[in-house]
Amino acid sequence: MSKVKTYQVELSKEPGAVIEKARKTASSNGFEFAGDETGGRFAGKGLEGRYRIEGAQMSIIIDKKPLILPWGLIESSIKSFFV
């Protein structure tokens, strides 16, 4: 298993809108998504993670990733997933 990595994202929209977008994006890309405006989990295609929202700050924690995917690609993909 890869090491755990955390990304911080400043939200530019209300948490509910961010989570709704993430839920739709997850569904259309074959990912599982469970959560609400405070936190949750996502998984798919060898990637597993969770998130927490406090105010306008979101922490995205990657617990598992495929070894062949570089962290830079994971970061850009995850940020576009939520923001």
N, C-alpha and C positions, 0 to 999 in steps of 0.2 A: 504494500500500500504506500502511496505517496504521502509526503508530509502534509499536514494541515496548513492551509494558507487563508488569511483573512484580508478582505478588501473593504475599504470604507467608501461609501458613496453618499454625496449630498443630494437629497431629493429635491427636485424642482417642481414636483407635483404633490398633491395630497397622497398619503399612503394608500388609501383605498383605490385610487386611479392607478397607482404603480402596481399594486397587487393584481388588479383586474387585467392589466396588460400582460403581466408575467404569467397569469393563469392561462390566458388565451395563447400566448406564445409557446408555453410549455405543451399545451394540448396539441397544437398544430405541428410540433416538432417531436412528438413521441415521448415527452417527458412526463413523469408523475409530479404533481404539485399539490401540496397541502399546506394551508396556512391562512393567516389573516393579516390585519394591519399592524400586528405587534411582532409576529414571527412565524416561521414555518420551515418546511423542508422541500427539497426537490431532488429528483434523481432520473437518470436516463443516459443511455449510450456510454455507460461506464463512469459517469460523473455523479457524485453524490454531494449534496451540500445543504446548508441551512442558512437562514437569515434572521436578523433581529432589527426592528425599527424602534428608534427612540427619538421622538421629535422629528426633525428633518434629516436625521442621520441614519443610514442603513449600514449594517455590518453584514457582509456576505462571507460565509465560512465554507471553504471547499474541504470536505473531509476525505474525498477519494476522487482520483482522476486517472484516466488511461496514461500509462507511462510515456507513450509516444507523443502526447499532446503537450506542447510547451506552455509554461505558465502565462506567457504574454497573450497567446491565443485564448486561453481560458478566461483571462481577465477581460479582454475586449468582448468576448461572447457573453459572459455573465452580465457585464454592465449594460450591454444592449438589451439583454433579456429583461432587466428590471427598469431601466431608465428610458 
